[in-house]
Amino acid sequence: MKAVSVSSALTVGLVVAAGAVAGCGGAVDKAGDSPPPKAVVLTLAAHSDDEQEWKPFAAAVERLSHGALRIKVLQNWRDTGTVADITSERGIVSDVRDGRVQLGVVGARVWDTLGVDNFQALIAPFLIDSVQLEGPGRLRRPLGVHRRLVAATDYRGAQIGIRPSRIASLTFRDLGGRPIAYIPGDLSPFGGSELDPYTVMAEGFDSYSREMTGNVVLWPKPWTFVMNRGAFDRLTRSQRQMLLEAGREAFAGEVAQVAHDTRAAISTLCHGRLPFAMASSTDRTALREAVRPVYARIERNRFTRRWIAEIQRLKASTPPDIARCSTS
């Protein structure tokens, strides 16, 4: 895999995967004049029907190209409702590489399971704790399903439902928990999970969960777009630039949308059945201390170490986002 660009210094990436894909040549009429060019349609695989993952990008592509470049989204790609769905994001990367689809959207979390470590700074535990700092991508917090997940000791022996990610696995193991990859839709077998308020509300997890820790952010969920190498190479230079610019434009609008959706979700949850617990300063310090081995491991990568230092510098002047119920 080769990282081609990063739309924001800390967030959205476009990754190009090796692999061939057939391209289309332009037609010429019998009089020798070229007809108006048809729109170039690129297929994009998304593992869910959550439009927030891809709609801003697809809309920006069409707008910037004046309709000459379009994205056809294939929702719920690889969603079979079986165990195979646990690795759907890995499957999307594989399908893009093999040319089954030209583009895919996957969480940055999946890349370290494929040997690509350059996104690990974005999802390092307890590092990014605000939308302002991270940009697009919902902030995932500890969700206590059948037990509290507030203090570091609360994780000991707990089965924690996660989406596949080396960072998540290492983090919860260092906290004494047992991370288990799960199929989206059912958290009832687990003691807890790592989720954002919007997903908890949308999936109805609040109906049987105990509480969410409102002032602890495990990591964000930034999205990356991966493109087949052959499909990328067959685009014109201006079309490639449009894709990259679309990522930057989508990023700008997505920050406000994520913040809006999160506020609405918190309000709904507060009027429902899910309380927000607050970890003490001592609790938060203990959580950070427990995951020091994670940082020791991922900071062996100089690129990751440099970006973690930069994020820490920015974090010093950026207040955290706290999920809590209004007292008014």
Disulfide bonds with the S-S distance in Angstrom:
Cys270-Cys325 1.96
